[in-house]
Amino acid sequence: MKILISTIFQDAGEATRALRMAGIIRRYAPVDKPVDIAFVSRGGGFNQLAEDSGFRIISAKPHITHANFHDEFHTAFGDLIGDLQVAKALLQGEIEVYKHESPDVIVNGFFPVSTIARRMACSSAIGISFLPLPLVRRFTQEVTRFPEESALSRLPEGIQGAIMRHIPTKAKCANPALRHRTLARAAHELGYSEKLDNIFDMLSSRCYLINDYSIFYGADSYGENVVFTGPLIPQTTESSISDPCVLKALSLSNHRKKVFCSLGSVGSKELLQEIVAMLNSPQGLDLGGVIRVPKETCDLAEAKRMLHNRHIYMTDSFLPARHLCRQVDAVVCHGGQGTLQTAIQGGAPVIGVAMQPEQEINLQHLADFGAAIKISRRHWNAVNIGKAVDRVLSEPGFRIQSRKLELIAENTDTEKIIGTRFWKVAGDPKRV
């Protein structure tokens, strides 16, 4: 059986989830069904890792040269791909690969180019999506708040929820954030005739493997083709924290409350500066901990010059986040799914800021559960961060709810859920 996996392989989160997915598919494959698993890639640092793991790499056009794929795609609000010629080139490149390879199964991440190209080039292939959110029409009923880009997001949350409950599903699906019109136009200009009104149409698949916990959703109402698997966090061989500077910052001899701060590769220097300003304040000087500063966010030397709290260690190196989260009292971060899920597995409450609609939803789930405080970008400043940190550290409910989520994580066998469902669909599609 030939299986192609296609996603934005330049994005660290998408690439690591895709690699974990490939490993699970291979481990759970029936003994009588040899599999050929390959990744569709347009370049990037994860090709070698995939090949080292025993998977083929199929090069697709166009090659992506920017370190940040958003620049290459001309990403804008409501448009993953904002340039028509780029969208057409990506679709044509994907179609060429599918026609040449004739796969039995195409597995895609959040990459609607893949699902559209599958229907255009090899409609007989089984489509299976692994996604951070259940991106089907039913999902619109889960959204109870307006995105930050909307002026209505300034209304009290209760009023926002009341308004959202009275908006028909059809109208919600017309939300500009869901339209991706440039990609739809590219597909139609290349000959695709079916409707592509929104991201739900574009990502249409036989099965959806949602890499989140079912407790955050009305899971039973989604139907059998939507499966909540738990997180696809990459496995690591590192069993503990080895960096002596990190160990010193988290040492039990340091009786201060401790925080772990990380804005990921999508953070900005401005957001980081507000965290540092809080840690430099009289309140922050009573805290210890660790800040991870990715190179994409800020130069480490520059970031260190901002920081005057000697109890905080700052690094741009990889950190074993799950182990680290178990040793701190709170996590200050963006709303990326991987970051939040490692905080959940570490039992740590969160103070977070969202960079995009998906992250707003991720953070809101934790906030509604009582394990996080979400701060909007327009309110993300040292004073508000400090107030949120004080609440999380002083009110035991946040830690109690975080521990509940940690137990849920411990009892979720993500590999078994994915492996069993994948081969139920791919191995005997007539039963589905």
TIGU-944106 format. One record per residue (C-alpha): residue number from 1; x, y, z. Coordinates in steps of 0.5 Angstrom, whole numbers, plus 500, padded with zeros to 3 digits. Example, Ala and Ser with C-alpha at 12.3 -4.5 7.8 and 13.67 -1.06 7.14 Angstrom:
n = 1, X = 525, Y = 491, Z = 516
n = 2, X = 527, Y = 498, Z = 514
END
This chain:
n = 1, X = 500, Y = 500, Z = 500
n = 2, X = 503, Y = 507, Z = 498
n = 3, X = 501, Y = 512, Z = 503
n = 4, X = 503, Y = 520, Z = 502
n = 5, X = 503, Y = 525, Z = 507
n = 6, X = 503, Y = 532, Z = 505
n = 7, X = 503, Y = 538, Z = 510
n = 8, X = 507, Y = 544, Z = 511
n = 9, X = 513, Y = 541, Z = 512
n = 10, X = 517, Y = 547, Z = 513
n = 11, X = 513, Y = 549, Z = 520
n = 12, X = 516, Y = 545, Z = 526
n = 13, X = 509, Y = 544, Z = 529
n = 14, X = 506, Y = 541, Z = 523
n = 15, X = 513, Y = 537, Z = 521
n = 16, X = 514, Y = 534, Z = 528
n = 17, X = 506, Y = 532, Z = 528
n = 18, X = 507, Y = 529, Z = 521
n = 19, X = 513, Y = 525, Z = 523
n = 20, X = 510, Y = 522, Z = 529
n = 21, X = 504, Y = 520, Z = 525
n = 22, X = 508, Y = 516, Z = 520
n = 23, X = 511, Y = 512, Z = 525
n = 24, X = 505, Y = 510, Z = 528
n = 25, X = 502, Y = 508, Z = 521
n = 26, X = 508, Y = 504, Z = 520
n = 27, X = 508, Y = 501, Z = 527
n = 28, X = 500, Y = 499, Z = 527
n = 29, X = 500, Y = 497, Z = 520
n = 30, X = 498, Y = 489, Z = 519
n = 31, X = 503, Y = 484, Z = 518
n = 32, X = 500, Y = 482, Z = 511
n = 33, X = 500, Y = 489, Z = 509
n = 34, X = 507, Y = 492, Z = 507
n = 35, X = 507, Y = 500, Z = 507
n = 36, X = 511, Y = 505, Z = 503
n = 37, X = 510, Y = 512, Z = 507
n = 38, X = 513, Y = 518, Z = 503
n = 39, X = 513, Y = 525, Z = 505
n = 40, X = 511, Y = 531, Z = 500
n = 41, X = 516, Y = 536, Z = 501
n = 42, X = 518, Y = 543, Z = 498
n = 43, X = 525, Y = 543, Z = 502
n = 44, X = 527, Y = 545, Z = 509
n = 45, X = 530, Y = 542, Z = 515
n = 46, X = 526, Y = 536, Z = 516
n = 47, X = 527, Y = 532, Z = 510
n = 48, X = 534, Y = 529, Z = 513
n = 49, X = 530, Y = 527, Z = 519
n = 50, X = 525, Y = 524, Z = 515
n = 51, X = 530, Y = 520, Z = 511
n = 52, X = 534, Y = 518, Z = 517
n = 53, X = 527, Y = 515, Z = 520
n = 54, X = 526, Y = 511, Z = 514
n = 55, X = 521, Y = 515, Z = 510
n = 56, X = 522, Y = 517, Z = 503
n = 57, X = 522, Y = 524, Z = 501
n = 58, X = 518, Y = 526, Z = 494
n = 59, X = 520, Y = 533, Z = 492
n = 60, X = 514, Y = 538, Z = 490
n = 61, X = 514, Y = 544, Z = 486
n = 62, X = 515, Y = 550, Z = 488
n = 63, X = 521, Y = 550, Z = 493
n = 64, X = 520, Y = 554, Z = 499
n = 65, X = 526, Y = 558, Z = 500
n = 66, X = 524, Y = 563, Z = 506
n = 67, X = 525, Y = 561, Z = 513
n = 68, X = 518, Y = 563, Z = 515
n = 69, X = 513, Y = 560, Z = 510
n = 70, X = 508, Y = 565, Z = 511
n = 71, X = 512, Y = 570, Z = 507
n = 72, X = 513, Y = 565, Z = 501
n = 73, X = 505, Y = 564, Z = 502
n = 74, X = 504, Y = 571, Z = 503
n = 75, X = 499, Y = 569, Z = 508
n = 76, X = 494, Y = 574, Z = 510
n = 77, X = 487, Y = 574, Z = 515
n = 78, X = 483, Y = 569, Z = 512
n = 79, X = 488, Y = 567, Z = 506
n = 80, X = 493, Y = 561, Z = 508
n = 81, X = 496, Y = 563, Z = 501
n = 82, X = 495, Y = 570, Z = 499
n = 83, X = 498, Y = 570, Z = 492
n = 84, X = 494, Y = 567, Z = 486
n = 85, X = 500, Y = 565, Z = 483
n = 86, X = 503, Y = 562, Z = 489
n = 87, X = 497, Y = 558, Z = 490
n = 88, X = 496, Y = 556, Z = 483
n = 89, X = 504, Y = 553, Z = 483
n = 90, X = 503, Y = 550, Z = 490
n = 91, X = 496, Y = 546, Z = 487
n = 92, X = 500, Y = 544, Z = 480
n = 93, X = 506, Y = 542, Z = 484
n = 94, X = 502, Y = 537, Z = 488
n = 95, X = 497, Y = 535, Z = 483
n = 96, X = 504, Y = 533, Z = 479
n = 97, X = 506, Y = 529, Z = 485
n = 98, X = 500, Y = 525, Z = 486
n = 99, X = 499, Y = 523, Z = 479
n = 100, X = 506, Y = 520, Z = 478
n = 101, X = 505, Y = 517, Z = 485
n = 102, X = 498, Y = 514, Z = 484
n = 103, X = 498, Y = 513, Z = 492
n = 104, X = 492, Y = 509, Z = 496
n = 105, X = 492, Y = 514, Z = 502
n = 106, X = 494, Y = 521, Z = 502
n = 107, X = 494, Y = 524, Z = 509
n = 108, X = 494, Y = 531, Z = 510
n = 109, X = 495, Y = 536, Z = 516
n = 110, X = 493, Y = 543, Z = 516
n = 111, X = 494, Y = 544, Z = 508
n = 112, X = 488, Y = 545, Z = 504
n = 113, X = 492, Y = 545, Z = 498
n = 114, X = 493, Y = 537, Z = 499
n = 115, X = 486, Y = 535, Z = 500
n = 116, X = 484, Y = 540, Z = 493
n = 117, X = 489, Y = 536, Z = 489
n = 118, X = 487, Y = 529, Z = 491
n = 119, X = 480, Y = 531, Z = 489
n = 120, X = 483, Y = 533, Z = 482
n = 121, X = 489, Y = 528, Z = 481
n = 122, X = 487, Y = 522, Z = 484
n = 123, X = 480, Y = 522, Z = 487
n = 124, X = 480, Y = 514, Z = 488
n = 125, X = 485, Y = 515, Z = 494
n = 126, X = 483, Y = 515, Z = 501
n = 127, X = 484, Y = 522, Z = 504
n = 128, X = 485, Y = 522, Z = 512
n = 129, X = 487, Y = 529, Z = 515
n = 130, X = 490, Y = 530, Z = 522
n = 131, X = 488, Y = 537, Z = 524
n = 132, X = 489, Y = 541, Z = 531
n = 133, X = 482, Y = 543, Z = 531
n = 134, X = 475, Y = 539, Z = 528
n = 135, X = 475, Y = 543, Z = 522
n = 136, X = 468, Y = 541, Z = 520
n = 137, X = 461, Y = 545, Z = 520
n = 138, X = 459, Y = 542, Z = 527
n = 139, X = 466, Y = 546, Z = 529
n = 140, X = 462, Y = 553, Z = 528
n = 141, X = 458, Y = 551, Z = 534
n = 142, X = 464, Y = 551, Z = 539
n = 143, X = 466, Y = 558, Z = 537
n = 144, X = 463, Y = 563, Z = 542
n = 145, X = 467, Y = 569, Z = 542
n = 146, X = 469, Y = 573, Z = 536
n = 147, X = 476, Y = 573, Z = 533
n = 148, X = 481, Y = 579, Z = 536
n = 149, X = 481, Y = 582, Z = 529
n = 150, X = 473, Y = 584, Z = 530
n = 151, X = 471, Y = 590, Z = 534
n = 152, X = 466, Y = 585, Z = 537
n = 153, X = 471, Y = 582, Z = 541
n = 154, X = 471, Y = 588, Z = 545
n = 155, X = 464, Y = 586, Z = 548
n = 156, X = 464, Y = 582, Z = 555
n = 157, X = 465, Y = 575, Z = 553
n = 158, X = 458, Y = 573, Z = 556
n = 159, X = 455, Y = 578, Z = 551
n = 160, X = 459, Y = 575, Z = 545
n = 161, X = 457, Y = 568, Z = 547
n = 162, X = 449, Y = 570, Z = 546
n = 163, X = 450, Y = 573, Z = 540
n = 164, X = 454, Y = 567, Z = 537
n = 165, X = 449, Y = 562, Z = 539
n = 166, X = 444, Y = 566, Z = 535
n = 167, X = 448, Y = 566, Z = 528
n = 168, X = 446, Y = 561, Z = 524
n = 169, X = 451, Y = 556, Z = 522
n = 170, X = 451, Y = 558, Z = 514
n = 171, X = 453, Y = 565, Z = 516
n = 172, X = 458, Y = 563, Z = 521
n = 173, X = 461, Y = 559, Z = 515
n = 174, X = 461, Y = 565, Z = 511
n = 175, X = 466, Y = 568, Z = 516
n = 176, X = 472, Y = 571, Z = 512
n = 177, X = 477, Y = 568, Z = 517
n = 178, X = 474, Y = 561, Z = 514
n = 179, X = 474, Y = 563, Z = 506
n = 180, X = 481, Y = 562, Z = 503
n = 181, X = 478, Y = 565, Z = 497
n = 182, X = 485, Y = 566, Z = 493
n = 183, X = 486, Y = 558, Z = 494
n = 184, X = 479, Y = 557, Z = 492
n = 185, X = 480, Y = 562, Z = 486
n = 186, X = 486, Y = 558, Z = 484
n = 187, X = 483, Y = 551, Z = 484
n = 188, X = 477, Y = 554, Z = 480
n = 189, X = 482, Y = 557, Z = 475
n = 190, X = 486, Y = 550, Z = 474
n = 191, X = 479, Y = 546, Z = 473
n = 192, X = 476, Y = 544, Z = 479
n = 193, X = 469, Y = 545, Z = 479
n = 194, X = 466, Y = 543, Z = 486
n = 195, X = 464, Y = 549, Z = 491
n = 196, X = 470, Y = 551, Z = 495
n = 197, X = 466, Y = 556, Z = 500
n = 198, X = 470, Y = 555, Z = 506
n = 199, X = 476, Y = 551, Z = 509
n = 200, X = 471, Y = 546, Z = 511
n = 201, X = 470, Y = 544, Z = 504
n = 202, X = 477, Y = 545, Z = 502
n = 203, X = 479, Y = 540, Z = 508
n = 204, X = 474, Y = 535, Z = 506
n = 205, X = 476, Y = 528, Z = 508
n = 206, X = 474, Y = 521, Z = 509
n = 207, X = 477, Y = 521, Z = 516
n = 208, X = 479, Y = 527, Z = 521
n = 209, X = 484, Y = 525, Z = 526
n = 210, X = 484, Y = 531, Z = 531
n = 211, X = 490, Y = 532, Z = 535
n = 212, X = 487, Y = 535, Z = 542
n = 213, X = 483, Y = 532, Z = 548
n = 214, X = 475, Y = 530, Z = 547
n = 215, X = 474, Y = 534, Z = 554
n = 216, X = 474, Y = 540, Z = 550
n = 217, X = 469, Y = 539, Z = 545
n = 218, X = 462, Y = 536, Z = 545
n = 219, X = 465, Y = 530, Z = 542
n = 220, X = 459, Y = 525, Z = 541
n = 221, X = 456, Y = 530, Z = 536
n = 222, X = 461, Y = 530, Z = 531
n = 223, X = 460, Y = 523, Z = 528
n = 224, X = 464, Y = 517, Z = 527
n = 225, X = 469, Y = 520, Z = 522
n = 226, X = 471, Y = 525, Z = 527
n = 227, X = 476, Y = 522, Z = 532
n = 228, X = 479, Y = 526, Z = 538
n = 229, X = 486, Y = 523, Z = 539
n = 230, X = 490, Y = 527, Z = 544
n = 231, X = 496, Y = 530, Z = 542
n = 232, X = 501, Y = 528, Z = 537
n = 233, X = 507, Y = 531, Z = 541
n = 234, X = 514, Y = 528, Z = 538
n = 235, X = 517, Y = 523, Z = 543
n = 236, X = 524, Y = 525, Z = 545
n = 237, X = 529, Y = 521, Z = 548
n = 238, X = 531, Y = 526, Z = 553
n = 239, X = 529, Y = 523, Z = 560
n = 240, X = 531, Y = 529, Z = 564
n = 241, X = 533, Y = 536, Z = 564
n = 242, X = 541, Y = 536, Z = 563
n = 243, X = 543, Y = 544, Z = 562
n = 244, X = 546, Y = 546, Z = 569
n = 245, X = 544, Y = 553, Z = 568
n = 246, X = 536, Y = 551, Z = 567
n = 247, X = 537, Y = 546, Z = 573
n = 248, X = 540, Y = 552, Z = 577
n = 249, X = 534, Y = 556, Z = 575
n = 250, X = 529, Y = 551, Z = 578
n = 251, X = 533, Y = 548, Z = 584
n = 252, X = 529, Y = 547, Z = 590
n = 253, X = 534, Y = 551, Z = 594
n = 254, X = 531, Y = 557, Z = 590
n = 255, X = 525, Y = 558, Z = 594
n = 256, X = 522, Y = 563, Z = 589
n = 257, X = 516, Y = 561, Z = 585
n = 258, X = 518, Y = 559, Z = 578
n = 259, X = 515, Y = 560, Z = 571
n = 260, X = 517, Y = 558, Z = 564
n = 261, X = 516, Y = 563, Z = 559
n = 262, X = 516, Y = 561, Z = 551
n = 263, X = 513, Y = 565, Z = 545
n = 264, X = 515, Y = 559, Z = 540
n = 265, X = 517, Y = 561, Z = 533
n = 266, X = 511, Y = 565, Z = 532
n = 267, X = 512, Y = 570, Z = 538
n = 268, X = 514, Y = 577, Z = 537
n = 269, X = 520, Y = 581, Z = 540
n = 270, X = 514, Y = 586, Z = 543
n = 271, X = 511, Y = 581, Z = 546
n = 272, X = 517, Y = 578, Z = 549
n = 273, X = 519, Y = 585, Z = 552
n = 274, X = 513, Y = 585, Z = 556
n = 275, X = 514, Y = 579, Z = 559
n = 276, X = 521, Y = 581, Z = 561
n = 277, X = 518, Y = 588, Z = 563
n = 278, X = 514, Y = 584, Z = 568
n = 279, X = 520, Y = 580, Z = 571
n = 280, X = 524, Y = 586, Z = 572
n = 281, X = 519, Y = 589, Z = 576
n = 282, X = 519, Y = 588, Z = 584
n = 283, X = 513, Y = 583, Z = 583
n = 284, X = 518, Y = 579, Z = 578
n = 285, X = 524, Y = 580, Z = 582
n = 286, X = 521, Y = 575, Z = 587
n = 287, X = 520, Y = 570, Z = 581
n = 288, X = 525, Y = 565, Z = 578
n = 289, X = 525, Y = 561, Z = 572
n = 290, X = 527, Y = 560, Z = 565
n = 291, X = 525, Y = 564, Z = 558
n = 292, X = 526, Y = 560, Z = 552
n = 293, X = 528, Y = 565, Z = 546
n = 294, X = 527, Y = 562, Z = 539
n = 295, X = 532, Y = 566, Z = 534
n = 296, X = 526, Y = 568, Z = 530
n = 297, X = 523, Y = 572, Z = 536
n = 298, X = 529, Y = 576, Z = 538
n = 299, X = 537, Y = 575, Z = 538
n = 300, X = 539, Y = 572, Z = 545
n = 301, X = 544, Y = 577, Z = 546
n = 302, X = 539, Y = 583, Z = 545
n = 303, X = 534, Y = 579, Z = 550
n = 304, X = 539, Y = 578, Z = 555
n = 305, X = 541, Y = 586, Z = 555
n = 306, X = 533, Y = 587, Z = 557
n = 307, X = 533, Y = 582, Z = 563
n = 308, X = 535, Y = 585, Z = 570
n = 309, X = 532, Y = 579, Z = 574
n = 310, X = 538, Y = 574, Z = 576
n = 311, X = 534, Y = 569, Z = 578
n = 312, X = 531, Y = 568, Z = 571
n = 313, X = 535, Y = 564, Z = 566
n = 314, X = 535, Y = 565, Z = 558
n = 315, X = 536, Y = 561, Z = 553
n = 316, X = 535, Y = 560, Z = 545
n = 317, X = 537, Y = 552, Z = 546
n = 318, X = 532, Y = 546, Z = 545
n = 319, X = 529, Y = 545, Z = 552
n = 320, X = 525, Y = 538, Z = 554
n = 321, X = 518, Y = 542, Z = 556
n = 322, X = 514, Y = 537, Z = 559
n = 323, X = 520, Y = 536, Z = 564
n = 324, X = 521, Y = 543, Z = 565
n = 325, X = 513, Y = 544, Z = 566
n = 326, X = 513, Y = 539, Z = 572
n = 327, X = 518, Y = 543, Z = 575
n = 328, X = 515, Y = 550, Z = 575
n = 329, X = 509, Y = 554, Z = 578
n = 330, X = 506, Y = 557, Z = 572
n = 331, X = 507, Y = 557, Z = 564
n = 332, X = 507, Y = 564, Z = 560
n = 333, X = 506, Y = 562, Z = 553
n = 334, X = 503, Y = 563, Z = 546
n = 335, X = 497, Y = 559, Z = 545
n = 336, X = 500, Y = 554, Z = 540
n = 337, X = 497, Y = 547, Z = 541
n = 338, X = 504, Y = 544, Z = 542
n = 339, X = 506, Y = 549, Z = 547
n = 340, X = 499, Y = 548, Z = 551
n = 341, X = 499, Y = 540, Z = 551
n = 342, X = 506, Y = 540, Z = 554
n = 343, X = 504, Y = 545, Z = 559
n = 344, X = 498, Y = 540, Z = 560
n = 345, X = 502, Y = 534, Z = 561
n = 346, X = 506, Y = 537, Z = 566
n = 347, X = 500, Y = 539, Z = 570
n = 348, X = 502, Y = 547, Z = 570
n = 349, X = 497, Y = 552, Z = 569
n = 350, X = 498, Y = 557, Z = 563
n = 351, X = 498, Y = 565, Z = 562
n = 352, X = 497, Y = 566, Z = 555
n = 353, X = 497, Y = 570, Z = 549
n = 354, X = 494, Y = 568, Z = 542
n = 355, X = 497, Y = 570, Z = 535
n = 356, X = 492, Y = 567, Z = 531
n = 357, X = 484, Y = 564, Z = 531
n = 358, X = 487, Y = 557, Z = 532
n = 359, X = 491, Y = 559, Z = 538
n = 360, X = 485, Y = 563, Z = 541
n = 361, X = 481, Y = 557, Z = 541
n = 362, X = 486, Y = 553, Z = 544
n = 363, X = 487, Y = 558, Z = 550
n = 364, X = 480, Y = 559, Z = 551
n = 365, X = 479, Y = 551, Z = 552
n = 366, X = 484, Y = 551, Z = 558
n = 367, X = 481, Y = 558, Z = 561
n = 368, X = 474, Y = 555, Z = 561
n = 369, X = 477, Y = 549, Z = 564
n = 370, X = 480, Y = 553, Z = 570
n = 371, X = 487, Y = 552, Z = 568
n = 372, X = 489, Y = 558, Z = 564
n = 373, X = 488, Y = 566, Z = 564
n = 374, X = 488, Y = 568, Z = 557
n = 375, X = 490, Y = 575, Z = 555
n = 376, X = 488, Y = 579, Z = 549
n = 377, X = 494, Y = 582, Z = 545
n = 378, X = 492, Y = 589, Z = 546
n = 379, X = 492, Y = 588, Z = 553
n = 380, X = 498, Y = 584, Z = 553
n = 381, X = 503, Y = 588, Z = 558
n = 382, X = 507, Y = 588, Z = 564
n = 383, X = 502, Y = 590, Z = 569
n = 384, X = 496, Y = 585, Z = 566
n = 385, X = 501, Y = 579, Z = 565
n = 386, X = 503, Y = 580, Z = 573
n = 387, X = 496, Y = 580, Z = 575
n = 388, X = 495, Y = 574, Z = 571
n = 389, X = 501, Y = 571, Z = 574
n = 390, X = 499, Y = 573, Z = 581
n = 391, X = 492, Y = 570, Z = 581
n = 392, X = 495, Y = 563, Z = 578
n = 393, X = 500, Y = 563, Z = 583
n = 394, X = 495, Y = 565, Z = 589
n = 395, X = 489, Y = 561, Z = 587
n = 396, X = 489, Y = 554, Z = 588
n = 397, X = 484, Y = 552, Z = 583
n = 398, X = 488, Y = 553, Z = 577
n = 399, X = 493, Y = 548, Z = 580
n = 400, X = 488, Y = 543, Z = 581
n = 401, X = 484, Y = 544, Z = 574
n = 402, X = 491, Y = 543, Z = 571
n = 403, X = 492, Y = 537, Z = 575
n = 404, X = 486, Y = 534, Z = 573
n = 405, X = 488, Y = 535, Z = 565
n = 406, X = 495, Y = 532, Z = 567
n = 407, X = 491, Y = 526, Z = 569
n = 408, X = 487, Y = 526, Z = 563
n = 409, X = 493, Y = 526, Z = 559
n = 410, X = 496, Y = 520, Z = 562
n = 411, X = 490, Y = 516, Z = 561
n = 412, X = 490, Y = 518, Z = 553
n = 413, X = 493, Y = 513, Z = 549
n = 414, X = 494, Y = 517, Z = 543
n = 415, X = 498, Y = 512, Z = 539
n = 416, X = 493, Y = 506, Z = 540
n = 417, X = 487, Y = 511, Z = 538
n = 418, X = 491, Y = 513, Z = 531
n = 419, X = 494, Y = 507, Z = 529
n = 420, X = 487, Y = 503, Z = 530
n = 421, X = 483, Y = 508, Z = 527
n = 422, X = 487, Y = 509, Z = 521
n = 423, X = 488, Y = 502, Z = 519
n = 424, X = 480, Y = 501, Z = 520
n = 425, X = 479, Y = 507, Z = 515
n = 426, X = 485, Y = 505, Z = 510
n = 427, X = 485, Y = 498, Z = 511
n = 428, X = 478, Y = 496, Z = 510
n = 429, X = 475, Y = 503, Z = 507
n = 430, X = 468, Y = 499, Z = 506
n = 431, X = 467, Y = 498, Z = 513
n = 432, X = 467, Y = 506, Z = 514
END
